[in-house]
Amino acid sequence: MAGRLEGKVAVITGAGCVGPGWGNGRAACVRFAEEGAKIFAVDLKADTMAETIERTRAVGGEIESHLCDVTDGDAVASMVAACVARFGTVDILVNNVGGSAKGGPAEMSEEVWDRQVDFNLKSVFLTCKSVLPIMADKGNGAIVNTSSTSGMRWTGAAQSAYAATKAAVIQFSRVVAVEYAARGVRVNTVVPGQLHTPMVEARLAGQRAGGDVDALLRQRLARIPLGFMGDGRDTANAALFLASNEARFITGTEIVVDGGMTARCD
């Protein structure tokens, strides 16, 4: 039986991961490949993609990797051109680049603010800028942008730039979805909550719990009504649905993947 993305070409940015395990981008590469997509995996560093490539090929997937700074417009245009040269087109774009920086406006430097805007928001703008004409010309395509529950509500830490840019990703996606609907391009957003991805051990514990991973995990788990933390595979499954034809009548909206966290009052 054919997979849900059989024959499709998917550009997945942030395809690497800071450590072993299921980051959002790595999981998306594997799940999309399992459903028949050809994967054009994009990240800034080659070593972060080694496990992604291995896991994708292990499920029989076809994957090509490409190094790119997705905050650089020329680099992004070259990346998309390389995908077209390799696979002939782009059918699906998954924007998964992003990361948080602690602090509110009083203590955050202007340089950190600007970097957050570039990393979390400009990257989405630039990839869409290069991919949308390809999709519009052929009259179909699906874009899935990755936001965060921090863009919807307070999630336990002052990270004003991250929250602002992730909220902007949601509204950017809605506006582009309406603009391109008549040309057959769907644009939606996955909104992950506090998942247990390799980022917890590699970065977040140091930012928020003095390096105590177990303490951070307890803090995060206490906010989740379902009583367990998902991982990158949960984000990937939501993105897979939105990229597939099962979501053919869905555009300009969001799927929140958070175990019920944002539905709580506290």
Buried (B, 14 or more C-beta within 10 A) or exposed (E): EEBBBEEBBBBBBBBBBBBEBBBBBBBBBBBBBBBBBBBBBBBBEEEBBEBBBEBBBEEEBBBBBBEBBBBBBEBBBBBBEBBBEEBEBBBBBBBBBBBBBBBEEEEBEEEBBEBBBBBBBBBBBBBBEBBBEBBBEBEEBBBBBBBBBBBBEEBBBBBBBBBBBBBBBBEBBBEBBEBBEEBEBBBBBBBBBBBBBBBBBBBBBEBBBEEEBEEBBEBBBEBBEEEEBBBBBBBBBBBBBBBBEEBEEBBBBBBBBBBEBBEEEE
